[in-house]
Amino acid sequence: MTKVSLIATSTFGLEALVKREVQDLGFTGLRVFAGRVEFEAALEDIPRLNIHLRVADRVFLKLAEFPATDFGQLFDQARVVAWENWIPQDSMITVTGKCVRSQLMSV
């Protein structure tokens, strides 16, 4: 069972409730940030999390993390993510963004 990093997002102020729900499902090692809770899980756990989490907005798979102080760094780092491991080459995806305390001024 391969472990992946997951992010359960929430409305600001509800992170503690999301943390409690994730803990009640048996997950440990949770890290709480503004608007999100991060933790490790197996890919097979994602459907169960989506069914049982009531307070979380979404459950995201974290593919990469890196610092970016300008858009050039952001695009350069995003380009080297191993997208082919997750998305077939001929697929189309929708990208949405959200900024929280970001140095970059645009989503």
All heavy atoms as an XYZ file, in Angstrom:
846
protein
N       0.838     -1.173      0.000
C       0.000      0.000      0.000
C       0.888      1.243      0.000
O       1.577      1.530      0.960
C      -0.895     -0.034      1.235
C      -2.186      0.620      1.009
S      -3.454      0.568      2.309
C      -2.953     -0.537      3.551
N       0.881      1.984     -1.095
C       1.689      3.182     -1.234
C       1.028      4.351     -0.516
O      -0.158      4.598     -0.686
C       1.869      3.538     -2.721
O       2.455      2.434     -3.388
C       2.745      4.759     -2.892
N       1.811      5.067      0.272
C       1.302      6.245      0.980
C       1.458      7.475      0.094
O       2.429      7.619     -0.633
C       2.061      6.471      2.289
C       1.837      5.392      3.320
C       0.503      5.576      3.975
C       0.337      4.577      5.104
N      -0.891      4.774      5.830
N       0.461      8.345      0.155
C       0.479      9.606     -0.566
C       0.146     10.720      0.421
O      -0.389     10.469      1.496
C      -0.535      9.606     -1.740
C      -0.131      8.612     -2.810
C      -1.943      9.344     -1.246
N       0.462     11.952      0.046
C       0.117     13.107      0.862
C      -1.236     13.641      0.419
O      -1.453     13.860     -0.774
C       1.168     14.205      0.704
O       2.396     13.783      1.231
N      -2.120     13.829      1.380
C      -3.444     14.348      1.091
C      -3.656     15.676      1.810
O      -3.065     15.921      2.860
C      -4.536     13.360      1.527
C      -4.537     12.011      0.823
C      -5.653     11.133      1.381
C      -4.695     12.171     -0.675
N      -4.517     16.493      1.236
C      -4.884     17.773      1.829
C      -6.403     17.831      1.884
O      -7.064     17.736      0.853
C      -4.361     18.956      0.992
C      -2.852     18.883      0.838
C      -4.799     20.280      1.606
C      -2.289     19.850     -0.202
N      -6.940     17.966      3.094
C      -8.377     18.174      3.265
C      -8.565     19.663      3.513
O      -8.084     20.200      4.510
C      -8.908     17.361      4.442
N      -9.229     20.341      2.584
C      -9.416     21.784      2.724
C     -10.690     22.061      3.517
O     -11.591     21.223      3.597
C      -9.516     22.470      1.352
O     -10.645     21.956      0.640
C      -8.248     22.265      0.544
N     -10.714     23.267      4.106
C     -11.892     23.649      4.879
C     -12.047     25.158      4.871
O     -11.133     25.894      4.512
C     -11.763     23.164      6.325
O     -10.791     23.914      7.023
N     -13.204     25.597      5.303
C     -13.425     27.012      5.540
C     -12.526     27.433      6.698
O     -12.324     26.666      7.643
C     -14.912     27.245      5.904
O     -15.711     26.752      4.833
C     -15.194     28.702      6.159
N     -11.981     28.646      6.625
C     -11.124     29.124      7.698
C     -11.869     29.074      9.024
O     -13.030     29.458      9.110
C     -10.649     30.550      7.409
C      -9.694     30.624      6.256
C     -10.113     31.080      5.024
C      -8.384     30.204      6.394
C      -9.247     31.131      3.948
C      -7.500     30.252      5.325
C      -7.942     30.718      4.107
N     -11.202     28.559     10.043
C     -11.802     28.443     11.362
C     -12.349     27.062     11.657
O     -12.623     26.745     12.813
N     -12.490     26.216     10.631
C     -13.032     24.877     10.827
C     -11.966     23.786     10.758
O     -12.283     22.597     10.781
C     -14.130     24.589      9.796
C     -15.349     25.511      9.853
C     -16.364     25.111      8.790
C     -15.976     25.501     11.233
N     -10.709     24.178     10.696
C      -9.617     23.206     10.555
C      -9.597     22.194     11.697
O      -9.338     21.004     11.479
C      -8.263     23.921     10.488
C      -8.112     24.880      9.352
C      -8.571     26.299      9.670
O      -9.193     26.518     10.731
O      -8.306     27.183      8.848
N      -9.884     22.631     12.921
C      -9.870     21.713     14.073
C     -10.945     20.640     13.934
O     -10.728     19.481     14.323
C     -10.048     22.489     15.375
N     -12.094     21.011     13.386
C     -13.156     20.026     13.174
C     -12.766     19.011     12.110
O     -13.024     17.811     12.247
C     -14.459     20.728     12.782
C     -15.072     21.641     13.840
C     -16.274     22.376     13.274
C     -15.460     20.849     15.073
N     -12.135     19.483     11.039
C     -11.659     18.565      9.994
C     -10.607     17.629     10.580
O     -10.643     16.418     10.346
C     -11.096     19.336      8.779
C     -10.452     18.387      7.781
C     -12.194     20.145      8.108
N      -9.701     18.181     11.376
C      -8.662     17.360     12.005
C      -9.299     16.255     12.851
O      -8.908     15.093     12.778
C      -7.752     18.221     12.880
C      -6.689     17.426     13.602
C      -5.845     18.302     14.506
C      -4.839     17.446     15.261
N      -4.091     18.230     16.239
N     -10.308     16.600     13.630
C     -10.968     15.618     14.486
C     -11.645     14.530     13.643
O     -11.563     13.350     13.973
C     -11.992     16.289     15.396
C     -12.568     15.330     16.426
C     -13.499     15.987     17.419
N     -12.963     17.216     17.941
C     -13.669     18.341     18.070
N     -14.928     18.381     17.716
N     -13.117     19.423     18.570
N     -12.306     14.927     12.560
C     -12.950     13.932     11.693
C     -11.925     12.984     11.078
O     -12.154     11.775     11.024
C     -13.732     14.614     10.574
C     -15.032     15.223     11.007
C     -15.864     15.744      9.848
O     -15.308     15.977      8.751
O     -17.066     15.910     10.051
N     -10.794     13.527     10.627
C      -9.750     12.690     10.023
C      -9.168     11.752     11.079
O      -8.955     10.554     10.821
C      -8.663     13.561      9.362
C      -7.509     12.707      8.868
C      -9.249     14.368      8.201
N      -8.934     12.262     12.280
C      -8.428     11.416     13.367
C      -9.426     10.312     13.706
O      -9.029      9.166     13.949
C      -8.147     12.253     14.613
C      -6.900     13.080     14.524
C      -6.717     13.988     15.730
O      -7.676     14.517     16.282
N      -5.470     14.164     16.120
N     -10.714     10.645     13.742
C     -11.743      9.653     14.058
C     -11.783      8.527     13.024
O     -12.232      7.419     13.330
C     -13.127     10.310     14.152
C     -13.283     11.169     15.405
O     -12.421     11.094     16.309
O     -14.266     11.942     15.459
N     -11.297      8.799     11.822
C     -11.214      7.767     10.784
C      -9.933      6.940     10.905
O      -9.693      6.046     10.099
C     -11.321      8.396      9.397
C     -12.692      8.956      9.040
C     -12.625      9.763      7.734
C     -13.722      7.848      8.936
N      -9.095      7.264     11.904
C      -7.913      6.448     12.180
C      -6.602      6.974     11.641
O      -5.581      6.296     11.725
N      -6.570      8.183     11.120
C      -5.341      8.726     10.561
C      -4.583      9.501     11.630
O      -5.176     10.125     12.516
C      -5.647      9.626      9.358
C      -6.280      8.872      8.230
C      -7.663      8.799      8.113
C      -5.499      8.205      7.307
C      -8.253      8.083      7.095
C      -6.085      7.484      6.275
C      -7.461      7.424      6.168
N      -3.267      9.456     11.549
C      -2.410     10.138     12.525
C      -1.406     11.012     11.781
O      -1.346     10.999     10.557
C      -1.648      9.111     13.397
O      -0.852      8.276     12.529
C      -2.600      8.256     14.201
N      -0.614     11.757     12.537
C       0.422     12.593     11.925
C      -0.149     13.755     11.151
O       0.418     14.169     10.136
N      -1.262     14.300     11.603
C      -1.916     15.394     10.900
C      -1.206     16.714     11.153
O      -0.730     16.969     12.259
C      -3.379     15.503     11.344
C      -4.327     14.451     10.783
C      -4.052     13.079     11.313
C      -5.737     14.839     11.076
N      -1.141     17.536     10.100
C      -0.558     18.876     10.201
C      -1.651     19.871      9.815
O      -2.233     19.770      8.745
C       0.652     18.993      9.272
C       1.768     18.004      9.659
C       2.881     17.892      8.634
N       2.489     17.591      7.268
C       2.175     16.388      6.792
N       2.144     15.346      7.584
N       1.866     16.219      5.516
N      -1.912     20.803     10.723
C      -2.996     21.755     10.515
C      -2.433     23.099     10.092
O      -1.499     23.611     10.702
C      -3.831     21.908     11.809
C      -4.938     22.926     11.618
C      -4.405     20.563     12.237
N      -2.996     23.668      9.042
C      -2.624     24.978      8.517
C      -3.905     25.777      8.311
O      -5.009     25.241      8.415
C      -1.877     24.837      7.184
C      -0.639     23.999      7.266
C      -0.683     22.655      6.949
C       0.579     24.548      7.648
C       0.453     21.861      7.010
C       1.721     23.772      7.716
C       1.664     22.430      7.393
N      -3.768     27.038      7.977
C      -4.941     27.879      7.699
C      -5.695     27.314      6.496
O      -5.164     27.242      5.393
C      -4.506     29.313      7.432
N      -6.916     26.862      6.727
C      -7.751     26.384      5.638
C      -7.495     24.982      5.157
O      -8.099     24.540      4.179
N      -6.637     24.222      5.852
C      -6.359     22.861      5.385
C      -5.739     21.992      6.472
O      -5.137     22.496      7.412
C      -5.455     22.874      4.162
C      -4.026     23.282      4.441
C      -3.237     23.403      3.139
N      -1.818     23.482      3.362
C      -1.146     24.584      3.634
N      -1.780     25.741      3.752
N       0.162     24.570      3.803
N      -5.880     20.685      6.277
C      -5.246     19.679      7.125
C      -4.526     18.721      6.192
O      -5.121     18.202      5.241
C      -6.291     18.916      7.977
C      -5.621     17.823      8.791
C      -7.054     19.880      8.879
N      -3.245     18.486      6.452
C      -2.453     17.590      5.615
C      -2.120     16.326      6.389
O      -1.875     16.379      7.593
C      -1.164     18.279      5.156
C      -1.421     19.468      4.259
C      -0.147     20.041      3.640
O       0.895     19.350      3.637
O      -0.211     21.172      3.146
N      -2.095     15.186      5.671
C      -1.797     13.911      6.313
C      -1.429     12.882      5.251
O      -1.626     13.100      4.060
C      -2.986     13.434      7.156
C      -4.267     13.317      6.392
C      -4.708     12.086      5.927
C      -5.045     14.433      6.131
C      -5.895     11.974      5.222
C      -6.238     14.336      5.429
C      -6.655     13.107      4.975
N      -0.896     11.772      5.700
C      -0.510     10.675      4.815
C      -1.615      9.619      4.835
O      -2.215      9.356      5.882
C       0.802     10.040      5.284
C       1.968     11.009      5.384
C       2.406     11.553      4.039
O       2.531     10.754      3.101
O       2.604     12.768      3.944
N      -1.860      9.023      3.686
C      -2.858      7.961      3.575
C      -2.528      7.117      2.352
O      -1.651      7.472      1.560
C      -4.257      8.557      3.448
N      -3.240      6.029      2.203
C      -3.110      5.200      1.008
C      -4.095      5.707     -0.042
O      -5.129      6.290      0.295
C      -3.401      3.745      1.342
N      -3.776      5.492     -1.297
C      -4.705      5.877     -2.360
C      -6.086      5.258     -2.134
O      -7.112      5.885     -2.405
C      -4.171      5.445     -3.726
C      -3.067      6.297     -4.334
C      -2.522      5.643     -5.600
C      -3.560      7.698     -4.626
N      -6.097      4.052     -1.604
C      -7.353      3.334     -1.372
C      -8.207      4.001     -0.289
O      -9.401      3.715     -0.169
C      -7.063      1.884     -0.965
C      -6.400      1.064     -2.049
C      -4.877      1.276     -2.149
O      -4.275      1.872     -1.229
O      -4.310      0.866     -3.165
N      -7.620      4.898      0.510
C      -8.361      5.584      1.571
C      -9.177      6.772      1.052
O     -10.089      7.247      1.739
C      -7.400      6.108      2.647
C      -6.748      4.993      3.437
O      -7.428      3.987      3.722
O      -5.553      5.143      3.779
N      -8.877      7.262     -0.141
C      -9.515      8.489     -0.633
C     -11.034      8.358     -0.742
O     -11.748      9.257     -0.282
C      -8.865      8.944     -1.955
C      -7.412      9.360     -1.680
C      -9.641     10.090     -2.578
C      -6.602      9.670     -2.914
N     -11.586      7.272     -1.297
C     -13.054      7.188     -1.339
C     -13.690      7.223      0.052
O     -14.701      7.896      0.262
C     -13.317      5.845     -2.039
C     -12.085      5.596     -2.849
C     -10.957      6.175     -2.038
N     -13.094      6.536      1.013
C     -13.636      6.523      2.385
C     -13.604      7.920      2.990
O     -14.551      8.352      3.646
C     -12.827      5.540      3.245
C     -13.357      5.390      4.656
C     -12.732      4.201      5.363
N     -11.305      4.340      5.522
C     -10.709      4.698      6.653
N     -11.424      4.959      7.727
N      -9.404      4.790      6.727
N     -12.520      8.645      2.757
C     -12.432     10.017      3.250
C     -13.506     10.895      2.617
O     -14.171     11.676      3.301
C     -11.039     10.589      2.970
C      -9.928     10.020      3.832
C      -8.570     10.218      3.173
C      -9.957     10.659      5.214
N     -13.694     10.765      1.319
C     -14.707     11.569      0.628
C     -16.120     11.264      1.129
O     -16.970     12.150      1.177
C     -14.628     11.375     -0.879
C     -13.556     12.239     -1.500
O     -13.461     13.419     -1.225
N     -12.735     11.639     -2.334
N     -16.380     10.036      1.496
C     -17.702      9.664      1.987
C     -17.933     10.150      3.418
O     -19.009     10.645      3.747
C     -17.897      8.132      1.905
C     -17.993      7.709      0.440
C     -19.121      7.686      2.694
C     -17.937      6.213      0.228
N     -16.918     10.047      4.268
C     -17.120     10.282      5.697
C     -16.777     11.685      6.192
O     -17.224     12.064      7.276
C     -16.344      9.250      6.513
C     -16.880      7.868      6.340
N     -18.081      7.448      6.865
C     -16.380      6.799      5.663
C     -18.296      6.195      6.536
N     -17.278      5.778      5.808
N     -15.982     12.443      5.466
C     -15.653     13.795      5.930
C     -16.825     14.725      5.619
O     -17.206     14.890      4.467
C     -14.368     14.297      5.273
C     -13.085     13.589      5.689
C     -11.891     14.193      4.968
C     -12.877     13.656      7.196
N     -17.376     15.328      6.652
C     -18.532     16.203      6.480
C     -18.139     17.673      6.470
O     -18.776     18.484      5.817
C     -19.544     15.955      7.596
C     -20.112     14.551      7.564
C     -20.978     14.343      8.764
N     -20.246     14.775      9.959
C     -20.290     14.192     11.131
N     -21.047     13.155     11.307
N     -19.603     14.633     12.152
N     -17.097     18.030      7.213
C     -16.723     19.437      7.355
C     -15.750     19.871      6.258
O     -15.778     21.013      5.822
C     -16.133     19.707      8.760
C     -15.747     21.165      8.913
C     -17.127     19.306      9.845
N     -14.931     18.964      5.777
C     -13.948     19.305      4.741
C     -14.655     19.666      3.434
O     -15.695     19.100      3.094
C     -12.998     18.133      4.502
N     -14.078     20.636      2.723
C     -14.609     21.019      1.414
C     -14.221     20.002      0.347
O     -15.051     19.570     -0.444
C     -14.081     22.397      0.996
C     -14.514     23.496      1.941
O     -15.643     23.425      2.462
O     -13.715     24.424      2.162
N     -12.947     19.663      0.308
C     -12.403     18.770     -0.709
C     -11.249     17.966     -0.106
O     -10.648     18.367      0.876
C     -11.824     19.560     -1.891
C     -12.798     20.430     -2.624
C     -13.371     19.674     -3.815
N     -14.085     20.558     -4.709
C     -15.383     20.763     -4.654
N     -16.100     20.199     -3.730
N     -15.973     21.562     -5.516
N     -10.914     16.861     -0.774
C      -9.706     16.096     -0.451
C      -8.848     16.109     -1.706
O      -9.278     15.663     -2.769
C     -10.025     14.652     -0.017
C      -8.742     13.878      0.230
C     -10.896     14.648      1.236
N      -7.655     16.672     -1.572
C      -6.735     16.781     -2.705
C      -5.521     15.878     -2.504
O      -5.063     15.670     -1.384
C      -6.232     18.224     -2.851
C      -7.280     19.192     -3.295
C      -7.867     20.053     -2.390
C      -7.672     19.258     -4.620
C      -8.837     20.959     -2.791
C      -8.639     20.156     -5.036
C      -9.223     21.016     -4.120
N      -4.980     15.396     -3.607
C      -3.729     14.647     -3.625
C      -2.605     15.642     -3.855
O      -2.623     16.384     -4.839
C      -3.779     13.613     -4.757
C      -2.543     12.781     -5.018
C      -2.221     11.887     -3.827
C      -2.761     11.944     -6.270
N      -1.650     15.697     -2.952
C      -0.520     16.628     -3.081
C       0.556     15.965     -3.944
O       1.153     14.969     -3.563
C       0.051     16.959     -1.701
C       1.179     17.953     -1.735
C       1.839     18.031     -0.363
C       1.820     19.400      0.189
N       2.522     19.461      1.487
N       0.776     16.523     -5.127
C       1.749     15.951     -6.053
C       3.138     16.538     -5.883
O       4.128     15.887     -6.194
C       1.288     16.162     -7.497
C      -0.023     15.507     -7.891
C      -0.330     15.791     -9.349
C       0.019     14.013     -7.620
N       3.229     17.766     -5.419
C       4.526     18.427     -5.271
C       4.372     19.607     -4.326
O       3.275     20.110     -4.111
C       5.052     18.906     -6.621
N       5.501     20.035     -3.804
C       5.556     21.240     -2.979
C       6.913     21.892     -3.208
O       7.936     21.202     -3.218
C       5.377     20.891     -1.499
C       5.385     22.092     -0.595
C       5.098     21.721      0.853
O       5.257     20.544      1.225
O       4.716     22.620      1.606
N       6.903     23.201     -3.426
C       8.147     23.907     -3.692
C       7.933     25.394     -3.442
O       6.819     25.902     -3.557
C       8.617     23.672     -5.138
C       7.524     23.859     -6.158
C       7.189     25.125     -6.631
C       6.825     22.767     -6.645
C       6.181     25.293     -7.567
C       5.815     22.921     -7.582
C       5.496     24.199     -8.042
N       9.010     26.109     -3.105
C       8.884     27.564     -2.947
C       8.881     28.234     -4.324
O       9.547     27.779     -5.252
C      10.130     27.947     -2.151
C      11.128     26.892     -2.499
C      10.329     25.631     -2.735
N       8.115     29.303     -4.451
C       8.095     30.083     -5.685
C       7.845     31.538     -5.310
O       6.777     31.863     -4.802
C       7.021     29.575     -6.626
N       8.826     32.377     -5.539
C       8.679     33.792     -5.199
C       8.258     34.630     -6.400
O       7.991     35.807     -6.260
C       9.982     34.352     -4.599
O      11.046     34.133     -5.526
C      10.306     33.660     -3.279
N       8.233     34.019     -7.584
C       7.726     34.705     -8.774
C       7.111     33.661     -9.709
O       7.261     32.458     -9.511
C       8.817     35.526     -9.472
C       9.985     34.682     -9.955
O       9.761     33.619    -10.594
O      11.142     35.085     -9.722
N       6.402     34.139    -10.719
C       5.702     33.222    -11.610
C       6.653     32.370    -12.438
O       6.326     31.236    -12.790
C       4.717     33.977    -12.495
C       3.502     34.422    -11.734
C       3.347     35.747    -11.368
C       2.533     33.516    -11.359
C       2.237     36.163    -10.650
C       1.417     33.910    -10.637
C       1.274     35.239    -10.283
N       7.834     32.866    -12.745
C       8.824     32.064    -13.469
C       9.191     30.821    -12.685
O       9.228     29.712    -13.231
N       9.463     30.983    -11.389
C       9.776     29.831    -10.537
C       8.586     28.881    -10.445
O       8.752     27.660    -10.494
C      10.171     30.291     -9.138
C      11.515     30.962     -9.045
C      11.809     31.433     -7.634
O      10.899     31.643     -6.827
N      13.084     31.613     -7.331
N       7.395     29.443    -10.316
C       6.194     28.615    -10.221
C       6.046     27.746    -11.467
O       5.862     26.534    -11.377
C       4.953     29.495    -10.038
C       3.616     28.767    -10.044
C       3.498     27.813     -8.875
C       2.472     29.762    -10.047
N       6.142     28.347    -12.646
C       5.973     27.593    -13.887
C       7.113     26.606    -14.107
O       6.882     25.479    -14.567
C       5.836     28.538    -15.078
C       4.590     29.381    -15.011
C       4.644     30.732    -15.281
C       3.363     28.837    -14.656
C       3.502     31.518    -15.225
C       2.216     29.606    -14.589
C       2.283     30.956    -14.871
N       8.355     26.997    -13.783
C       9.493     26.081    -13.931
C       9.330     24.846    -13.042
O       9.585     23.717    -13.474
C      10.811     26.793    -13.600
C      11.217     27.810    -14.654
O      10.659     27.766    -15.781
O      12.081     28.666    -14.346
N       8.927     25.056    -11.802
C       8.758     23.933    -10.870
C       7.560     23.057    -11.264
O       7.624     21.834    -11.165
C       8.585     24.453     -9.440
C       9.815     25.110     -8.874
C      10.927     24.114     -8.587
O      10.743     22.904     -8.607
N      12.111     24.624     -8.329
N       6.476     23.684    -11.695
C       5.299     22.915    -12.112
C       5.608     22.066    -13.341
O       5.066     20.968    -13.502
C       4.125     23.850    -12.395
N       6.492     22.543    -14.189
C       6.855     21.830    -15.407
C       7.580     20.512    -15.097
O       7.458     19.549    -15.860
C       7.746     22.725    -16.281
C       7.862     22.276    -17.709
C       8.574     23.305    -18.582
N       7.709     24.460    -18.808
C       7.988     25.715    -18.411
N       9.110     25.980    -17.778
N       7.145     26.696    -18.647
N       8.318     20.426    -13.996
C       9.095     19.221    -13.698
C       8.336     18.200    -12.849
O       8.861     17.130    -12.561
C      10.453     19.568    -13.025
C      11.303     20.403    -13.948
C      10.266     20.246    -11.685
N       7.099     18.517    -12.451
C       6.281     17.536    -11.730
C       6.006     16.368    -12.674
O       5.756     16.562    -13.864
C       4.952     18.179    -11.250
C       4.020     17.131    -10.663
C       5.236     19.283    -10.236
N       6.040     15.161    -12.150
C       5.821     13.959    -12.968
C       4.328     13.764    -13.237
O       3.696     12.812    -12.778
C       6.413     12.741    -12.278
N       3.738     14.677    -14.011
C       2.309     14.632    -14.319
C       1.915     13.326    -14.989
O       0.812     12.827    -14.799
C       1.923     15.811    -15.220
C       2.184     17.133    -14.592
C       3.188     18.002    -14.881
C       1.429     17.756    -13.539
N       3.105     19.129    -14.079
C       2.033     18.998    -13.254
C       0.302     17.384    -12.815
C       1.549     19.863    -12.281
C      -0.182     18.241    -11.850
C       0.439     19.458    -11.589
N       2.834     12.775    -15.788
C       2.534     11.551    -16.538
C       2.245     10.362    -15.615
O       1.645      9.368    -16.040
C       3.676     11.218    -17.503
C       4.997     10.888    -16.845
C       5.846     12.103    -16.458
O       5.402     13.252    -16.646
O       6.962     11.888    -15.953
N       2.658     10.437    -14.353
C       2.351      9.369    -13.399
C       0.887      9.401    -12.961
O       0.398      8.427    -12.381
C       3.241      9.477    -12.164
C       4.692      9.202    -12.477
O       5.020      8.606    -13.498
N       5.573      9.644    -11.619
N       0.206     10.502    -13.207
C      -1.151     10.678    -12.699
C      -2.185     10.959    -13.787
O      -3.356     10.656    -13.607
C      -1.185     11.830    -11.689
C      -0.262     11.577    -10.554
C       1.008     12.066    -10.391
C      -0.487     10.731     -9.440
N       1.561     11.577     -9.240
C       0.659     10.756     -8.622
C      -1.572      9.951     -9.036
C       0.756     10.039     -7.448
C      -1.469      9.239     -7.852
C      -0.313      9.285     -7.074
N      -1.765     11.568    -14.885
C      -2.701     11.998    -15.919
C      -2.230     11.444    -17.261
O      -1.093     11.709    -17.664
C      -2.758     13.542    -15.985
C      -3.116     14.126    -14.614
C      -3.732     13.997    -17.052
C      -2.904     15.615    -14.520
N      -3.080     10.696    -17.971
C      -2.687     10.192    -19.288
C      -2.345     11.351    -20.241
O      -2.914     12.442    -20.142
C      -3.931      9.437    -19.777
C      -4.680      9.102    -18.537
C      -4.406     10.215    -17.580
N      -1.438     11.112    -21.149
C      -0.930     12.150    -22.033
C      -2.014     12.846    -22.849
O      -1.958     14.043    -23.068
C       0.128     11.569    -22.967
C       0.808     12.618    -23.807
C       1.954     12.037    -24.623
O       2.139     10.839    -24.693
N       2.728     12.906    -25.230
N      -3.023     12.127    -23.292
C      -4.051     12.732    -24.135
C      -5.237     13.287    -23.334
O      -6.272     13.618    -23.902
C      -4.545     11.722    -25.170
C      -5.121     10.466    -24.532
O      -4.913     10.245    -23.322
O      -5.783      9.692    -25.244
N      -5.085     13.417    -22.028
C      -6.170     13.922    -21.180
C      -6.196     15.435    -21.129
O      -5.205     16.104    -21.387
C      -6.004     13.404    -19.751
O      -6.159     12.026    -19.715
N      -7.351     15.938    -20.775
C      -7.507     17.364    -20.511
C      -7.908     17.515    -19.043
O      -8.662     16.687    -18.524
C      -8.579     17.960    -21.411
C      -8.199     17.920    -22.877
S      -9.469     18.646    -23.915
C      -9.343     20.354    -23.463
N      -7.391     18.535    -18.393
C      -7.733     18.773    -16.999
C      -8.154     20.228    -16.829
O      -7.796     21.090    -17.628
C      -6.561     18.450    -16.041
C      -5.356     19.344    -16.329
C      -6.177     16.987    -16.130
C      -4.269     19.279    -15.293
N      -8.899     20.467    -15.788
C      -9.272     21.826    -15.420
C      -8.413     22.232    -14.231
O      -8.268     21.462    -13.282
C     -10.762     21.886    -15.025
O     -11.537     21.453    -16.136
C     -11.166     23.286    -14.634
N      -7.848     23.405    -14.300
C      -6.999     23.894    -13.219
C      -7.687     25.080    -12.565
O      -8.112     26.010    -13.241
C      -5.603     24.325    -13.751
C      -4.758     24.903    -12.639
C      -4.912     23.144    -14.408
N      -7.825     25.007    -11.243
C      -8.331     26.138    -10.478
C      -7.297     26.461     -9.414
O      -6.489     25.606     -9.046
C      -9.683     25.829     -9.809
O      -9.530     24.696     -8.962
C     -10.751     25.542    -10.845
N      -7.305     27.657     -8.931
C      -6.309     28.046     -7.939
C      -6.925     28.763     -6.761
O      -8.055     29.251     -6.821
N      -6.158     28.808     -5.689
C      -6.563     29.528     -4.484
C      -5.286     29.998     -3.809
O      -4.338     29.225     -3.652
C      -7.334     28.589     -3.563
C      -7.777     29.224     -2.269
C      -8.547     28.228     -1.416
C      -8.939     28.837     -0.099
N      -9.627     27.849      0.753
N      -5.246     31.243     -3.436
C      -4.080     31.788     -2.751
C      -4.405     32.035     -1.291
O      -5.457     32.573     -0.969
C      -3.682     33.133     -3.373
S      -2.949     32.981     -4.992
N      -3.488     31.633     -0.437
C      -3.598     31.919      0.989
C      -2.251     32.478      1.427
O      -1.246     31.779      1.371
C      -3.939     30.645      1.797
C      -3.990     30.944      3.279
C      -5.236     30.043      1.314
N      -2.242     33.738      1.771
C      -1.007     34.404      2.219
C       0.132     34.215      1.217
O       1.244     33.863      1.586
C      -0.610     33.909      3.599
C      -1.620     34.212      4.669
C      -1.149     33.798      6.025
N      -2.200     34.044      6.993
C      -2.567     33.193      7.930
N      -1.982     32.028      8.028
N      -3.532     33.503      8.755
N      -0.161     34.421     -0.047
C       0.810     34.201     -1.104
C       1.571     35.485     -1.439
O       0.991     36.572     -1.442
C       0.102     33.696     -2.360
O       1.034     33.563     -3.411
N       2.831     35.326     -1.753
C       3.648     36.432     -2.231
C       3.287     36.772     -3.673
O       3.465     37.906     -4.110
C       5.128     36.039     -2.128
C       6.087     37.160     -2.399
C       7.515     36.746     -2.063
O       7.755     35.839     -1.273
N       8.466     37.384     -2.689
N       2.762     35.795     -4.400
C       2.332     36.028     -5.776
C       0.954     36.671     -5.736
O       0.089     36.302     -4.957
C       2.297     34.689     -6.539
C       3.622     33.930     -6.574
C       3.448     32.619     -7.309
C       4.711     34.761     -7.201
N       0.712     37.628     -6.605
C      -0.489     38.451     -6.512
C      -1.639     37.993     -7.402
O      -2.609     38.710     -7.552
C      -0.151     39.905     -6.843
C       0.837     40.490     -5.864
S       0.219     40.303     -4.195
C       0.382     41.937     -3.598
N      -1.577     36.834     -8.003
C      -2.649     36.388     -8.879
C      -2.792     34.873     -8.761
O      -1.801     34.152     -8.635
C      -2.346     36.769    -10.315
O      -3.308     36.223    -11.183
N      -4.008     34.397     -8.794
C      -4.234     32.963     -8.765
C      -3.929     32.389    -10.134
O      -3.464     31.338    -10.320
C      -5.691     32.659     -8.338
C      -5.930     31.159     -8.324
C      -5.985     33.249     -6.988
